[in-house]
Amino acid sequence: MPARIVLGIRRAIGLRPAMGMLGTDVSWPQCGRHQGFATRPLRPTRFVVVGLTNGPAFHPNSCLAAQVRWIRSHHVHAAAYAVTSYPSRHELRRYGDAGPHSSRWLVGRLRNVGYRQAKFNLATMKRVGLHSDLVWVDVEPSMSRPWTHRRGLNAAVVQGLVRGYRSSGHRIGFYSTASLWRRIIGRKHFHAPEWRTAGPTTPRGAIGRCSDPSAAIQGGRAVLAQWWTTRRDHDLLCPGSRRPAQLARFFHQY
């Protein structure tokens, strides 16, 4: 893509050079033919965070393979993210006994479900040849799999999920907002890297979340900042995460 077009796109979304490289995140909403850019992110994108799930857990992103092919062909940095969700009754019956935690109590069964969610996502990654040492855990409300009003039970799912990723040698980070995290999980802190979303705002509004103490989610360091429009999700690296060594820590270079 000609440099003048790249510059024009950056100006159109309000991105100044000092804000660093532009990234994006894509998943199942971009699969449809009428979703603006189908499976393809913007060409100026330097890194992509690609979703493994189609809505709730245990449902893979139907166009993940196509999105990974785009990533490979354009040699961008990439990482994976996956939505975590409270299990349905069927999922609780199926996976509640299949994990390292005691299934005697509900909390243990929920941790086992979270553990299996992680293993399912890692199998999805392997199937399409996606490499990501760190997997971002998306914690937000779900219409199809609503979280309970008991934060301790919700937290049990996430605790099991974290154990599932770490037991396979993967690191984790969290995508959410401070208010959503408190509403769903409560005060539980994992001190993991954070991907903070600012919603429908500007690049300046998004990057401000990196240094805003009130935007802290679960006691970890801010790594990514997101803002979105009606057509696309945009992401920026927070200051302190832009050096090559830091970039390599959070993304795989294709």
Solvent accessible surface area in square Angstrom, and as a share of the most:
residue,aa,sasa,rsa
1,M,91,0.41
2,P,61,0.39
3,A,86,0.66
4,R,183,0.67
5,I,74,0.37
6,V,40,0.23
7,L,78,0.39
8,G,37,0.35
9,I,37,0.19
10,R,41,0.15
11,R,170,0.62
12,A,88,0.68
13,I,37,0.19
14,G,42,0.40
15,L,8,0.04
16,R,108,0.39
17,P,111,0.70
18,A,76,0.59
19,M,11,0.05
20,G,19,0.19
21,M,40,0.18
22,L,1,0.00
23,G,0,0.00
24,T,6,0.03
25,D,6,0.03
26,V,2,0.01
27,S,4,0.03
28,W,111,0.39
29,P,52,0.32
30,Q,20,0.09
31,C,34,0.20
32,G,32,0.31
33,R,219,0.80
34,H,174,0.78
35,Q,90,0.40
36,G,45,0.43
37,F,18,0.07
38,A,26,0.20
39,T,27,0.16
40,R,135,0.49
41,P,9,0.06
42,L,26,0.13
43,R,120,0.44
44,P,11,0.07
45,T,4,0.02
46,R,125,0.46
47,F,0,0.00
48,V,0,0.00
49,V,0,0.00
50,V,0,0.00
51,G,0,0.00
52,L,1,0.01
53,T,2,0.01
54,N,55,0.28
55,G,21,0.20
56,P,17,0.11
57,A,1,0.01
58,F,24,0.10
59,H,75,0.33
60,P,55,0.34
61,N,7,0.03
62,S,93,0.60
63,C,16,0.10
64,L,4,0.02
65,A,44,0.34
66,A,26,0.20
67,Q,1,0.01
68,V,2,0.01
69,R,151,0.55
70,W,18,0.06
71,I,1,0.00
72,R,102,0.37
73,S,74,0.47
74,H,65,0.29
75,H,125,0.56
76,V,11,0.06
77,H,28,0.13
78,A,0,0.00
79,A,0,0.00
80,A,0,0.00
81,Y,24,0.09
82,A,3,0.02
83,V,25,0.14
84,T,1,0.00
85,S,1,0.01
86,Y,32,0.12
87,P,11,0.07
88,S,30,0.20
89,R,201,0.73
90,H,106,0.47
91,E,10,0.04
92,L,42,0.21
93,R,172,0.63
94,R,155,0.57
95,Y,31,0.12
96,G,1,0.01
97,D,107,0.55
98,A,43,0.34
99,G,32,0.31
100,P,60,0.38
101,H,39,0.17
102,S,78,0.50
103,S,41,0.26
104,R,182,0.67
105,W,166,0.58
106,L,57,0.28
107,V,54,0.31
108,G,8,0.07
109,R,72,0.26
110,L,0,0.00
111,R,76,0.28
112,N,0,0.00
113,V,0,0.00
114,G,0,0.00
115,Y,31,0.12
116,R,82,0.30
117,Q,1,0.01
118,A,0,0.00
119,K,46,0.19
120,F,61,0.26
121,N,3,0.01
122,L,23,0.11
123,A,53,0.41
124,T,3,0.02
125,M,8,0.03
126,K,171,0.72
127,R,156,0.57
128,V,36,0.21
129,G,23,0.22
130,L,5,0.03
131,H,98,0.44
132,S,6,0.04
133,D,102,0.53
134,L,2,0.01
135,V,0,0.00
136,W,0,0.00
137,V,1,0.00
138,D,6,0.03
139,V,0,0.00
140,E,58,0.26
141,P,71,0.44
142,S,22,0.14
143,M,194,0.87
144,S,66,0.43
145,R,55,0.20
146,P,86,0.54
147,W,29,0.10
148,T,41,0.24
149,H,183,0.82
150,R,158,0.57
151,R,121,0.44
152,G,53,0.51
153,L,15,0.07
154,N,0,0.00
155,A,10,0.07
156,A,1,0.01
157,V,0,0.00
158,V,0,0.00
159,Q,50,0.22
160,G,0,0.00
161,L,3,0.01
162,V,6,0.04
163,R,112,0.41
164,G,0,0.00
165,Y,1,0.00
166,R,128,0.47
167,S,69,0.45
168,S,49,0.32
169,G,67,0.65
170,H,41,0.18
171,R,73,0.27
172,I,5,0.02
173,G,0,0.00
174,F,0,0.00
175,Y,26,0.10
176,S,1,0.00
177,T,29,0.17
178,A,9,0.07
179,S,62,0.40
180,L,34,0.17
181,W,2,0.01
182,R,102,0.37
183,R,143,0.52
184,I,6,0.03
185,I,5,0.03
186,G,9,0.08
187,R,191,0.70
188,K,74,0.31
189,H,89,0.40
190,F,31,0.13
191,H,128,0.57
192,A,4,0.03
193,P,28,0.17
194,E,0,0.00
195,W,2,0.01
196,R,16,0.06
197,T,13,0.08
198,A,15,0.12
199,G,11,0.11
200,P,97,0.61
201,T,53,0.31
202,T,74,0.43
203,P,4,0.03
204,R,156,0.57
205,G,30,0.29
206,A,0,0.00
207,I,32,0.16
208,G,35,0.34
209,R,77,0.28
210,C,20,0.12
211,S,95,0.61
212,D,50,0.26
213,P,119,0.75
214,S,84,0.54
215,A,9,0.07
216,A,39,0.30
217,I,8,0.04
218,Q,0,0.00
219,G,37,0.36
220,G,15,0.14
221,R,107,0.39
222,A,13,0.10
223,V,0,0.00
224,L,0,0.00
225,A,0,0.00
226,Q,4,0.02
227,W,5,0.02
228,W,96,0.34
229,T,64,0.37
230,T,141,0.82
231,R,141,0.52
232,R,48,0.17
233,D,36,0.19
234,H,4,0.02
235,D,0,0.00
236,L,0,0.00
237,L,1,0.01
238,C,2,0.01
239,P,86,0.54
240,G,36,0.34
241,S,0,0.00
242,R,77,0.28
243,R,140,0.51
244,P,113,0.71
245,A,75,0.58
246,Q,35,0.15
247,L,13,0.06
248,A,74,0.57
249,R,120,0.44
250,F,7,0.03
251,F,12,0.05
252,H,71,0.32
253,Q,93,0.42
254,Y,32,0.12
